[in-house]
Amino acid sequence: MNKAAVFHRALSPYVYKYDEETVHIRLMSAKGDLDRVELVHGDPYEWDAEREEDRDWNFDPDKEKFWKTATTPMTYSGSDATHDYWFVAIRPAKKRVRYGFRVYAGDTSAVYTERGWYDEVPLDHPGYYFAVPYMNAVDVFDAPAWVKDTVWYQIFPDRFANGDPTNDRAGTIAWGAEAPAFDNHFGGDFQGVIDRIDYLKALGITGIYFCPIFVAPSNHKYDTLDYLQLDPSFGTEETFREMVQLLHDNGIRILLDAVFNHVSVEHPAFQDVMTNGKESKYANWFMIDEFPVQTTPAPNYEVFAFEANMPKLNTAHPDVKDYLLKVGRYWVEEFQVDGWRLDVASEVDHAFWREFRTEVRAANPEAYIVGECWTDSQEWLLGDQFDAVMNYGLTEAFLTFFATNESTASAFSHAIVRNLNSNSMNVNEVMFNLVDSHDTPRALTRANGDRERMKLLMLSLLTFTGSPVIYYGDEIGLTGGQDPDNRKCMVWDSAEQDTELLDYIKQLIALRKQHTGLANASSYQFEQVNDETGSFVIRRETNETTYLIVFNNGPEDIQIDLAEPTIDLLEKRHYPQTVDVPAVSGKLLQVIDV
């Protein structure tokens, strides 16, 4: 038994309050080392004098009492390349619990507690053990429930549809007449979205994530000039309000994008600093090394990356904080948008995000808040800042297996298990999952234009735990490399669309809505992982039914034997047990009673 590789801390994601009555507990151990694990747990204030049958020595129960414990088996929930993960959910009667672990390897066992290792369960005092002192309701992670069932559609506003040419800025290029560049504009606007609501509804999406819509000089709008003004090339406030209302009427929520890490160098506040130097009332709004301010040859102020045209805001400054918190409230209160996606969120201080959440949730207790964080994001996902982050770790795992075929089935399973165990389950259930975005090459391009691989990506995304995001145009086969090539104009001529791919994605979204277990089932278990054939089965279980999603990422047709009879939800075909799976394809199956 490798005790050095058994790990737990009484912190999320190893232990957390799943809801007001349920505690989730995880343990990590060296891969393949343990045969089983039991949770030893009890109320810290409950004692038992009737434990003689559990002891190896005699004692007088009138003189000696022992801490009262129960034992609950933990479930093996998967492995990554180096570790096994174990899981259990318990419901402490008095909303408090002390706990440890009895681990078994062969014919040996040991007990793991906060104070270390023991041969037997210490019962003289609960102080040895890990603790959830009390399950205060206010501490429970409280992401909005509606997000679990939402399928998002990301729109880059200038490139989706031009519905009103009268608001086109000077120099706007005819739709799709040339390749996207960092400085060209094609006239996409709010009216274009209004005109295409029937398309969006037919696709089945129930949420739109808009890249920034505030006034800015660029086509991407991440260099904001005024967070309280819409860019006139997108339309008026009246048109925006009409769009929001129509989307809501059609069951589609709205997520706005904002970057509070930095602004445009042309922002009035920064221009005032450039003019008035340290005498400017905005001098402390930015992180300036020295005066006078200079942009070349290198900026003498903090910026995003190395972009001199994007000076970094000092979000710890009270005036900056008040300004940005007003923005967070304004669009939620005045226009009933449903939440925020926050650009470069990991570079803004945590104190600001805690206040931001408080302000936005005061305006709408059901608002959804997503941060752009590309790495391990646990410190933002404890319930006091974001509900989710853009799950780019998942993105790369999906792409390197399904799109580029660079990884094995077992390596893919390891990456997914590690991703799911990096956050609490209630975070996973609302995670913002994607296979591409305006910041990455198009998924179909990563797949070298292979439609079947793109279909596998969509099958995996739309049957995974969390809230899936489809980048506009992916559904009709839009391609593109790194930005700006990934920001092409949407193709509206059906003769130029991949309608087979479109119909497949529509079908997947409809099935996800019809079978909510594909979105909300707590389990996501890998079975029959086979590196030789590049195949595996995912088992997803609810109290009512079981789903099996079968993937064959290899070049050969295969047969997979299943223990249960199933129905293919895509092809409406019954399988008694054996399932034929063609090369580079998947099956979405539901276990049936016979």
VOKE-534913 format. One record per residue: z, x, y of N, C-alpha, C in turn; residue in one letter. Coordinates in pm, whole numbers, plus 50000, padded with zeros to 5 digits. Last residue first. Layout:
ZXYZXYZXYa ...
% end
This chain:
479034635949476478134630149376478924621949274v 479154644249819479844639749698478834633549603d 477734673449978477814659049954478584656349826i 477554696550244478024693850108478214678850091v 474694702950428475964695850427476324693050282q 472884730550568473234721750457474574714950480l 470264746050690471464739650743471834728450646l 468764777150625468974763450582470284758450642k 466274800350750467624795750727467644781250683g 464264830450716464464816150741465914812550713s 462964853950600463214851950744463294837050776v 461584839550305461884851350386462024847350533a 463064808050189461964817350217462404829050304p 465244798749954465254802350095464124812350120v 466294773649738465234783349765465174785849915d 469364768649585468594766449708467554777549721v 471094751949327470264763249368469394759649487t 472244724849325473024737249340472164748649394q 470774702149410471924700749320472834712849324p 469754693449726469794704749635470994702749542y 467604671449906468824673649829468664685849738h 466374671350241466134673750099467464676550029r 465884671750517466244659250449465984660050298k 465514694350666464374689950586464644677050510e 467964696950801466704698950872465524692850797l 469964692750618469934684150736468644685650816l 469924691150282469364699250391469204690150512d 472824685050099471634679250159471214688250275i 474224697449787474104696649932472864688749972t 476714704249539475444697949577475414695849728p 478344736649519478364722249546476964716949569e 478024763449485478924756649391478864741449405a 474744777749491475914772249559476754764349459l 472604804649473473344794749395474604790649471d 469554811149622471004812549635471664801149558i 466604829749603467344818049559468824820949574q 464144841849842465294843349751465774829749705i 461354860449960461944847549929463074849749829d 461774890250161461404883650037462064869850027e 462744903250384461294901250376460844893650253p 465814887450519465024897650450463564893950437g 467554869150607466944877650710466014888050650n 468524839150537467774849750468467024857650574n 471394819550547470484828250621469834838250527f 472794787750549472274798550466471244806350546v 475644770950607474454775650677473994788350606i 477274743250503476884756450457475594760150530l 480024722350582478654726650610478454740650556y 482024695250480481784709650475480304712250500t 484254669750620483064674750552482984689850557t 486774662450725485874652350671484744658050585e 488094683750827488844675050736487934665150665n 485584709550800486454700750877487244692350776t 484174741950765484864730450706485644722750811e 481524762550697482274756350807482864743350756r 480284792250569480974779750535481774775050657r 477264809050548478404805950635478984792550592i 475854833250337476134819050359477344818050451v 473204857950354474604853750344474684838750366f 470954886350323471294872150323472794869850318s 469504909350257469714905750397470114891250414g 469284918650002468354907950041468474904150188t 471204938950016469904941649955468864931249998e 473524927950120472764937350203471354939750148d 474894897750115474064906150029473194915150116n 477574876350089476924885950178476184896150091v 478854852649995477654858049930476874867550023q 480194840550305480174840650160478854846850113e 482274838550590481104844650526481274844250375f 483454810950775483674820350666482354825450609q 485004796250999483684802651001483764814050901y 486934767351095486594778051000485184783251024s 487144746751274487924758851301487504770451212s 484404729051405485154733151286485884746251312a 482824723051627484284722851642485064726851518n 480094724051576480604729851700482104732151694a 479814712551333479034724651358479464731551487l 481254689251360481884700351289481124713351305g 479564670651468480404678251560481154689651492t 476624661551419477614667451328478534676451409h 475204653551645475504643851540476614648651448q 474974677351789475624665751849476074655751743k 473594692851606474904697551654475674685951718r 471244678151584472144678851469473534683651510l 470164682951838470484669251798471444669251680a 469764710551824470704705151923471114691051884i 467824711651619469124718051603470164712451700l 465694697651740466304692551617467684698651595q 465074714551953465504700751979466234695051858k 464234736651805465464737651885465974723751922i 461874726151692462944731251606464274731751682y 460314720451915460744709451830461904713751740d 459924747052012460594736852094461124725552006l 458444758351805459774763651836460564753451916l 456164742251833456884742651706458304747751727e 455254747752089455844734552065456564733951930t 455134771052296455304771152151456014758152114d 452764763352556454124763752503454094764852351q 450284758752649450724772752652452164774252602e 450014731852642449064739552563449454754252556a 451814722852828452194722152687451254729952598s 452644739053112451454734453040451774734752891d 454834751553214454894737153199453654731153131w 456854779253198455514774453165455594759453137v 458754794253457458704785253343457274780353324m 458144827653559458084813353588458034805353458c 460434853453443459114847553464459234832853501k 462464872553414462624861553509461274855253544r 462194895753276462834884653205462994872353292n 461264914053457460284907953367460864896053293d 462924928653630462674914453660461754907253561p 464974929653338464664923953468463894934153555d 463254938553029464394939553122463974934353259q 460694915552925461564927052904462744926852999g 459734884152786460004892552902460954903752868g 458584850552703458924864452672459234872052801t 459034817452585458864826452699459334840452660l 459124796752395458544809552360458284818852477g 460474774352457459024772752446458334786252427i 463124781852475462784771252381461284769152365e 463274799652679463384804752542462894794452441d 463254785152917461994790252864462084795952725g 466514794653016465334786353039464064793052985y 468684802552755468054807352878466724799952896y 471294784052631469864786952613469284790952748i 474464788052500473674788352623472234792252588v 477174770852331475954778852333475164777252463p 480484774452298479574766752381478274774652400s 481954776451965481864779252107480804770852173g 480824787451651481954782451729481784786151876t 477354780851573478494789851589479574783151672f 474974768751557475954764951454477204773651463t 473404779451753473724765251765474604760051651l 473054806351673473724802951798474224788651799l 471634804051430472954810551433473724806651558s 469304791151518470134785051414471534790951417l 468354810051701468774796951749469644789651647m 467774831251525468704833051637469234819751686l 465834818951365467104823051306468164825251413l 463814816051558464414804051498465744807451431k 463194842651600463764834951710464414822151658m 462054848151354463314854851390463984847651507r 459804832351379460764829451272462094836351298e 458364844051593458944830851608460014828051503r 458344875151718458394868351589459124855051602d 458294892051938457434880351938457454872151810g 460264910851894458864915051885457924903151871n 462774903251953462314900151818460844903451800a 462894908752220463674917452130463224915351985r 461354886652296460824900152314461574910152227t 463124866352240461864866752167461194880352182l 465154872052427465424873352284464134874152204a 464394892152713464304879452641464504881752491r 466774916652826465444912752779465494899252708p 469264905153065468864911752941467404908752911t 470004889753279470384903953282469944911653159d 469424863653232468664870153339468954885053349h 469794864852871470084859553003469194866553104s 470484858052520469834865252629470204858752761d 472174844652357471374855152294470554862852397v 475604833852404474214834852443473494845752364l 478504814652472477744822652376476254822252409n 481444812252598480104810852653479184820052574f 484024795152414483374807452457481924804852497m 485614775652319484924772852446484204785152499v 486684785352083486094771952081485344768452209e 487874809552150486614809552076485914796052083n 490254799452263489264806152347487904806052278v 491494789552038491164779952145490284786252252n 491824812951889490864803051843490514793151953m 491904843152088492544831852022491494821451985s 489864871852010490404861952101491084850852022n 489084887651804489434894351929490034884852032s 488154874451588489564878051586490014885351713n 485454871651644486274859651636487764862751639l 484654898851634484524891051757485444878851755n 485114905051363485854912251467485814904551599r 483254887751248484674886051219485524893151324v 480894899051355481264885351387482744882951361i 480864924851247480844923051392481304909051430a 480794919250970481924926651028482014924351179h 478324906650947479544899050919480764905950978s 476654928551009476674916651094477954908651072f 477224945050794477554949750929477584937951027a 476184928750588477624931550593478044936550730s 473464928450654474204915950651475704918450659a 472714956050881472784949450751473544936350761t 470534960351168471814961151098471744953650965s 467984956651271468534970251269469804971451187e 466444934351330466654938051189467164952451176n 466044922851575465464936251554465624941251411t 467104896151540465904899051620465264912351581a 469334896251359468244886651345466964890951418f 470834920951433470594916351296469334907651288f 470794924951701470514936451616470364932651469t 471444898851797470124904851821469824916251725l 474114893751716473014884751678471664891851687f 475384915251846475464913951701474344905051649a 474864909452112474274921552053474324921151901e 476314885152142474884886052169474254897852098t 478974892352100478304883852003476794884952018l 479264906452337479514913052209478864905452096g 478874887452535477794897052510478024905252382y 479754860052621480114866852497479024876752456n 481184855152922479874856052859480014865352739m 484404839552869483544849752928482174848752861v 486664812752958485764819752867485104831152943a 488514804853140488474797553014487654805052910d 490454828853328489204822653285489414814453158f 493524827653401492364831853479491104824453435q 495534820153232495854820053375494674824153462d 494874822552968495164809253018495454808553166g 494054847152893495414843352852495834829852907l 491784862252947491694850052866493044845752811l 491754886953059491314875853146491434862253076w 492494903752854493404902652969492994891853068e 490344902652670491594895952640492454893852764q 487774912552659488184905152779489524898152764s 485764939352587486954932152542487634925752663d 482874935252807483684942452708484844933752662t 481654921553009480814926152900481594932852788w 482154892953189482834904753140482104909153014c 481944868953401481004878653345481774891453313e 483874839853322483724852853386482634861153320g 484114805553387483554815853299483404828853377v 485774775653388485654788353460485274799353362i 485554741053444485354751853346485074764653423y 487694714353541486684724353574486724735653472a 489564694453519488654696353405487564706553434e 490894692053758491644697253644490784699853521p 489684700454054489214693353936489924699053814n 491364711454246490254703154290489704694754175a 493054725954087493634715654173492554706054222a 491274743653976491844733453889492564722553970r 490804759554203489704751954144490244740754055v 493384770654251492684762854353491604753954291e 493964784054008494864773854059494154764754159t 491834802353994491974791953892492854780453943r 492444818054218491184810654212491294799254111f 494824830054144494834820454255493564811954254e 493814845853937494884836253909494954825654020r 491974861654071491484851853975492564841753939w 493694877854227492754868654291492304857854194f 495004892154028495784883254114494874873154184a 493014908253918493524896953841494304887153929h 490224918454124491624919354080492114906554013d 486994924553985487824917854085489254917354034v 485504933253778485794943053882486604937153998e 484914912553608485874922453560486244932753666s 482894897453725484274892553731485294903153694a 480224897453792480984910053802482494907053806v 480244862453866479514874953845480434886953868d 481294834153710481704843953811481124857753778l 480614800453706480354812953634480494824053738r 482554770853740482014783153798481734793453690w 482204734353743482844747153715482074758753775g 480974711053813481924710653702482554724053668d 480674696454139480194705354034481334707153933v 481184678254349481564674854212480894683554106q 480914683854612479684680854539479914678254390f 483474687854719482454680954799481224676654720e 484994701054515485474689054583484354681054647e 483364722254433483944713354333484364700254397v 482744734954667481644729554588482134720354477w 485434741654766484464733654842483404727154752y 486944759054605487314744954615486154736454666r 485574783354640485824778054507486164763354507g 485714786254920484414784454853484614778054716v 488424790654950487814778855013486474775754948k 488594815054828489234803654764488724790554822l 487274830855018486654828654887487304816954811l 489044829555238487624826455252487014822755118y 491444839055134491354825355185489904820655194d 490664865655071491114856454966490994841955012k 490134875855321489064875155222489424865055114v 492714873955428491614866455489490434865155393d 494314890855256494574876455270493414868455329p 492794912855025493084910155166493254895055186h 491944915754769493394915454788493774912254933a 489234918654775489754905354743491274904554748t 487164933454954488564936354926489274923154899n 483814935854828484844928854904486244933354859l 481334961054847482384954354769483434948254861k 477944957654951479304962654976480364954154904p 475004962054865475984952654811477404958054830m 473234981454939473044968355001474004957854947n 473755003054779474255003454917474144989954985a 474625003354458473754995654547474324995254688e 475735013954236475385023354343474485016754447f 477994989154165477245000054103477005010754208a 478804975854473478524972554335477594983354278f 480774999254672479664990054650479654985754504v 482795013154931482655008854793481554998354780e 481275035955164482095024255135481845020354990y 479255052055251480625056955258481615045355247n 476225055155063477185046955138478575053255139p 474015081855127474865075155029475895067155107a 472645088655352471925089255224472705083255108p 473135053655434472325064455378472875077955423t 474985037555552474395032855428473575043755358t 478095041855714476715046355694476225041555557q 480435034255966479855030755838478435036155830v 482125061256144481365048856135480775046855996p 484845058155909483985052456012483315063756090f 485395058455551485525064055685484565056855780e 485505041255329486115054455322486355060455460d 486245007755286485465017555362486205030855365i 486014979755147486694992155108485905003855164m 486464950655358485684959255270486464972155242f 488074938655532487474930055431486754938355325w 488904954655734489664955255609489164945555502n 487124947655938487134961355887487854962555754a 486824924456071486504924155929486594938055865y 487204929156331488244921156265488004920156114k 486454962556423486004949556375487154942156308s 487264987756474487754977556565487344963556520e 485945004456303487305000856267487924990756361k 482764990356390483575000356322484964995556289g 480984973256506482244975756576483184985456506n 478694972956336478564973456482479834978256549t 479654972156081478694982556114478554984156265m 481204949156102481854962056077480914973556113v 479204930256134480184932156241480904945456226d 478004932055886477244936056004478164938356123q 480004920855730479704935155715478884940255833f 479894894255823481144901955832480864916855821a 477224885755769477724887055908478994895355919p 475404904755530476444894555554477024896555693h 473714924955465473374916955584474384905855611e 474594934355232474834942955346474514935755477v 475994906755052474844914055103475264923155219s 479034912954863478124904654942476904912954979v 481134912954567480404919354676479534909154748h 482674896754401482924911154402482304917854523n 481854871654380482904874054479483304888754482f 479114854354311479604868054300480584870354415v 478584824554121478944831254248479404845354219a 477044795853992477244810353981477614815854119d 478064764053858477494772553963477884787053942l 477274740353626478064752553643477364761153748l 477304706353555476734716953639477734728253655i 476304683553284477254689553379476634701653447r 474664654453202474494668953214475444674253322i 474284626953177475184633853086475094648953089g 472834615153372472154617553245472984626053149n 474484615353588474104602253533473434603553397d 474494642953640475684636453587475354623053523h 471874644953742472264652353622473504646153558l 472124628553967471184624953862471514632353731l 474044642954117474314629254074473414625153958q 472704667154161473974667054089474254653054034v 470494658054312470304664454183471574663954100m 471754648254542470984639154459470794645154319e 472794672154640473714661454601473004651354509r 470404685354694471334690954597472284680154547f 469374668954893468644670354767469554675754658t 471354672855089471084659355039470344659954905e 471184699855142472404694855078472174680955019e 467774709655058468854705755148470104701755069t 466284738254886466404724454930467614722055016g 465664764254835465984755854720466094741254758f 465304776255076464144775854988464394767754862s 467844776255191466884765855231465644765255143p 470654779954993469454786755038468394776255071d 473574763755123472524764755022471344772355078l 476584777755237475264772355272474304774355155q 478844790955175479004776855208477684770255247l 478384817555147478724809955026478814794855051y 476004836655284476924825955320477164817355197d 474744858255164474944858455309475964848155352l 474874876354856475154864454934475304867455084t 473164886754635473524893654758473764883154866d 472174872254431473474878454408473904887154525y 469624860854448470734855154528472114860754494k 467104866754351468174864254254469434858754319h 465484871754567465134860354482466234857054382n 467454878954869466724882254747466284869754673s 469024869955086467664875055110466824876854983p 470664837955063470654852355036469214857255055a 472614809255023471654816355106471814831455088v 473184800354677473604801854817472624810854893f 472814798254411471984789454493472304790954642i 472864819454119473304815754255472274807754336p 471964801053815472174813553888472374810154035c 473454773053669472534777753772472914791753817f 473704758353372474284769753444473204774953539y 474024725653272473134735453334473974745953404i 474544706552975475094714153086474034723553141g 473364695352760474354687052828475064694652940t 470104692652607471174700452669472104691052747i 467954679952495469274677052441470404684552506g 465304676952558465704689152489467084687552428l 465444653252701464774653152571465124665652490a 466714662952931467394653052848466784652552709k 464754679753029466054685252993466804675752901l 462704661053080462474672152987463814677552937y 463924645253274463524639153147463284649953040d 464194663653482465394658753413465044652353280i 462244674253645462214677753503463454672953427r 462674667253906461424662753844461404665153693d 465064680953953465054666253951463814661153877i 464074707053956465004703153851465024687953838v 462484705454188461864708754060462744705153943g 464404701154377463494690254347462774692854214q 465554726654388466314715354333465414703754296f 462984751454294463944744754383464654733254312d 460684779054311461524769854235462624763954320g 459084797754450459284784454506460064774654422g 458664824454397457694814954343457974800454381f 458784857254538459354843854528458264834154483h 459574892454486458664881254507459354867954480n 461124915254442461034910054579460044898654596d 461104923854184462414922654248462334915754384f 458714902154018459154914954073460494912954141a 456694886953768457904886853850458264901053894p 453114887753807454314891153731455544890753822a 451484858753950451644873153927452954875653853e 451414831453936450164838353967450254853453951a 453504813553892453074822053782451824830253809g 452614794854164453424794654042452804803053930w 451864815854444451524804554358452204806054222a 454564829054637453394831154553453144818654468i 455614828754975455804823854838454484824554760t 455374836155238454974845855137455194841454995g 458164818255360456904825255391456614835555283a 459564795155121459674805255225458324811855247r 459144760455069458824774055027458954783655144d 459494734155127460634743055156460384757355111n 457164721755048457444722255193458624731255226t 456974719954773456374731554839456684732654987p 459034709454552458834706254694458284718554766d 459284718354294459064704154316458764700454459g 458814742754086458644740754230458284726154254n 461064753853838460014744453876460004742954028a 462234780253778462214769053684461104759053716f 462564801853950461554802953845461474790953751r 464644800554128463324803254184462224802254080d 466954796553955466374785854036464964788254087p 467324800353632467124809653744466324801553847f 469444782653425468274781853513468354792453621i 470544777753098470624786253217469324785653296q 472104752352949470734756852977470804764753106y 474514745152688474124749052823472664753652828w 476044719852527474964729552507474384732552645v 479394710552460478324712552558477334722952510t 481654706952314480474699452271479274701552364d 483584721952443483314724552301481994718252256k 483944711152696483104723152682482714725452536v 485764690752698484334687152696483434699252669w 488314701052728487864697652594486354695252587a 488964729152936488544715052924487914712152789p 491704750352835490294748652872489894734052854a 494484759152827494084745352854492644744152906d 497064774252644495704775852695495064762052709f 500374767452732499314765452635497954766752703v 502374767952917501834780852875500674779552775d 503324742652951502564748453062501904761653024v 504904738252727503584731952736502714738352843a 506534764252560506434756452682505014751252700n 507844771352292506464767252320506424758152442m 509844800652279509764786252300508344782752341y 509594826052147510894820852189510914805852213p 508324837951880507794828951982509024821652033v 508834870751749509334858251804508324851051892a 509624891651463508774887951576509184874051624f 513024900751361511704894751347510944893451478y 515654908151357514694917551302513234913451332y 517194886851442516784896751541515824907251490g 518234869751258516804868151291516304878551391p 520304884751004520134881151146518644879951176h 520384887050732521664887150800521544883450947d 518054888750590518544875350621519864875250697l 515084905650531516424906550593516884892650636p 513464905850227513534898350352514934899750412v 513184940050106513454925750090513554919150227e 512384964250205512024960850068512194945950041d 510894966450532512054964550444511544961050305y 509774981150842509554977150704510864976350625w 510304969951183509774979051083509704972750946g 511024951751371511824964051365511314973951260r 509374930751322509234937651451509994950851452e 508404935450976509074928451085508854936251215t 507334931650651506984937650780507594929150890y 508204939350327508374929850436508214937050569v 506344943250021507214948150128507224937950239a 505514948649675505554940449797506494947049896s 503504955649385504484959249488504404949649605t 501484952549206502814947849165503894951949264d 498994947649446499294949949304500644944349267g 500584940749732499484949249685499784952849540a 501664918349979501614921549836500384930049807y 504044912350237502704916250196502744921250052v 505634890450442505754897050312504354899650261r 506374891650784505324890750682505774897550552f 508144870551020507704883450969506724881150856g 509554852551298508704853851180508444868451145y 511024825151472511044839451442510284841351311r 510214799351703510144804951570510344820051575v 510104766751846510504780751856510494786451715r 509914739151826509024746351918509474760751945k 511304727451623511984728051753511204736651854k 509474729751413510084716751444510694716451583a 506404746651434507864747651437508504734551486p 503814746851252504274737451355505794737751358r 501284772151195502554765451164502944756451281i 498574787951044499004779051152500284772151109a 497454820950968498214808950932498514801151059v 495484847950838495734837550939496614826650881f 494244881450834494984870750769495434860850876w 491644904750786492374896150879492974884450802y 491094939350711491134925350671491974917650772d 489134966350850490334958150839490054944550777h 486714980150874487924987650839489144979050809t 484614963150936484324975250859485574982150808a 486294931750889485294939850959485134952750877d 486774900950711486934915450726485924920850824s 488684869950674487494878150687487834892750707g 490984855550628489974849450716488754858150738s 493284845550394492364856450425491214850550507y 496144828150500494774827450450494004840050489t 499534829350392498524831550493497144831850427m 502034806650275500944816050248500004817350368p 505324806450397504024799550401502924809650373t 508734801350357507614810250327506324802050322t 511634799450571510644793350481509534803450460a 515154806450617513724809050633512914800550536t 518194810150778517394801250695515904803450722k 520444836950752519414830350833518484822450741w 523524830650587522254837650598521274829650681f 527054837050570525914828450592524664836850614k 530094840250402528864847050443527724837050456e 532254825450323532504836750412531224842850468k 531404806050159532344802050264532554813250365d 529854818649971529174811350079530114806650188p 530324850049860531114837949882530484830349996d 527984864449633528674863949760529424850749769f 526214887649427527074875949444527764876449579n 522764897249461524184900249445524994887549470w 520234890549518520414898949400521874902649378d 519454856549613520024869749638520194877449507r 518734830749583517704839549635518184854049648d 520934816449506519894818049407518804827649452e 522484815849740522894824849633521774827249533e 522204801249971521094809849935521414819149817r 523594783150152523254779550014522094788049963e 524004785650418525014791650331524704789350183a 521904792250685521994785950553523024793250469d 520994784651027521584793150925521814785150796w 518984785851312519324778051193519774787451081e 517964797851532519354793151541519804785551417y 515304804551499516264815551521517724811051523p 513684789451226514244787251359515314797951383d 511344810651045512444801351059512864799651204g 509324827350796509594822050930510754812250930h 506984847550657508404844050644508854839650782v 503824844150525504604843950649506024839650616l 502284865350289503074853350317503764854950451e 499254876950152500274878250257500984864850271v 497584896249894497954883849962499064886750063r 496604921649851496134910549768496454897049831d 495524948150066496494937950029495834927049945l 493214964550095494504970350053495464959750000d 490774957350202490904958050057492254962350006g 491374974150501490414966350423490604968550273k 494664971750625493544980150582492654972350486a 495264942150828495654952050727494444960250689s 496614920251073495564929451032496114938950926m 497444886151116497884899551075496644907551037l 498224858451331497274867051260497934880251225r 499084824951395499564838651372498534846151289i 499514797551612498614805051526499094819551516h 501474768851639501404783151662500414789151562v 501554736551783501054745551678501004759951724t 502224719751989503044719151868502694729651764e 500464722352198501884721052232502794720952109e 498274747052056498504734952133500004733652154d 498494774252001497184767751995497204754452071y 500034801152121500254786752111498884779852114k 499754830951921499534823152044499804808452014y 499334863651802500114851251796499934844051929v 497144879751845497834880451715498764868751695y 495774882652088495384871651998496054871951862p 499014875752223497684870852192496714882752182s 501824891652063500994889252181499684883252134l 503534906151886503814892351927503144889352060a 501334923951671502224923651788502404909251830r 500564940651370500784928051440501614930951564h 499104957551093499414956851236499554942551284f 498864982350853499244968450876499704967151021v 498495008950816497335001350861497614986450874a 500815019350715500405023950848499255015850904a 500965009950456501765003250559501325007150700k 499045006650211498935014650334499665007550447n 500005008549880500005000050000500005008850125m 
% end
